[in-house]
């Protein structure tokens, strides 16, 4: 995995490269290598994305009601929209994935 290439791809430089490696480590790879996976960071990241999106909607769409903001946030912070972003930036090229997961995806 080329950290510098990943950072260039997304236009951001990380201070903690080890944390970035963990963020890009799938559970299957972590299990094989006996290292930490990205699961806890994924949990935290989802909460941060929801907060940032909520704050943005609250500040920029004053006329939306609470239920409307919730629907918009759910559309933005969901698996489908995040998958599109991951595809756009070729995240799969940088993920550390275990052999078992690679085999499952080939079928």
C-alpha positions in Angstrom: 0.0 0.0 0.0 1.4 3.4 -1.0 0.3 5.9 1.6 1.6 8.9 -0.3 -0.4 7.8 -3.4 -3.6 7.4 -1.4 -3.1 10.9 0.2 -2.5 12.4 -3.2 -5.6 10.7 -4.6 -7.9 12.2 -1.9 -6.0 15.5 -1.6 -5.2 15.2 2.1 -2.1 14.5 4.1 -2.5 12.5 7.3 -0.4 13.3 10.4 -0.7 9.7 11.8 0.2 7.3 9.0 -0.3 4.3 11.3 -3.8 5.3 12.0 -4.4 5.6 8.3 -3.1 2.1 7.8 -5.5 0.9 10.5 -8.4 2.7 8.8 -7.6 0.9 5.5 -7.3 -2.5 7.2 -10.3 -4.9 6.6 -11.2 -7.3 9.3 -10.2 -10.3 7.2 -6.6 -8.9 6.8 -6.4 -7.9 10.5 -7.5 -11.4 11.6 -4.8 -13.0 9.4 -2.1 -10.7 10.6 -3.3 -10.4 14.2 -3.5 -6.6 14.1 -6.3 -4.1 14.7 -8.9 -3.7 12.0 -10.8 -0.6 10.9 -14.0 -1.5 12.6 -13.7 0.8 15.6 -12.6 3.7 13.4 -15.5 2.9 11.0 -17.9 3.3 14.0 -16.3 6.6 14.9 -16.2 7.8 11.3 -19.9 7.2 10.8 -20.7 9.3 13.9 -18.4 12.1 12.7 -20.0 12.1 9.2 -23.4 12.2 10.7 -22.4 15.1 13.0 -20.7 17.1 10.2 -23.6 16.6 7.9 -26.1 17.5 10.6 -24.3 20.7 11.4 -24.0 21.6 7.7 -27.8 21.0 7.1 -28.7 22.9 10.3 -26.6 25.9 9.4 -27.3 26.1 5.6 -30.9 24.9 5.3 -32.8 26.9 8.0 -36.2 26.2 6.5 -35.9 22.4 6.7 -37.8 20.8 9.5 -36.2 18.2 11.7 -37.7 15.3 9.9 -36.6 16.7 6.5 -33.0 17.2 7.7 -33.0 13.6 9.0 -34.0 12.3 5.6 -31.4 14.3 3.8 -28.7 13.2 6.3 -29.7 9.6 5.8 -29.4 10.0 2.1 -25.9 11.5 2.3 -24.5 9.3 5.1 -25.5 5.8 3.8 -23.7 2.9 2.4 -24.7 3.7 -1.2 -23.4 7.3 -1.3 -20.2 6.4 0.6 -19.6 3.5 -1.8 -19.8 6.0 -4.7 -17.2 8.2 -3.1 -15.0 5.1 -2.4 -15.2 4.1 -6.1 -14.5 7.7 -7.3 -11.2 7.7 -5.2 -10.3 4.0 -5.9 -10.2 3.2 -2.2 -10.2 -0.5 -3.0 -6.7 -0.1 -4.5 -5.5 0.8 -1.0 -7.4 -1.5 1.3 -5.6 -4.2 3.1 -7.8 -7.2 2.5 -7.3 -10.8 3.7 -7.0 -13.8 1.5 -10.4 -15.2 2.6 -12.2 -12.0 1.6 -10.4 -11.9 -1.8 -11.5 -15.5 -2.5 -15.1 -14.7 -1.6 -15.2 -11.7 -3.9 -13.8 -13.7 -6.9 -16.8 -16.0 -6.8 
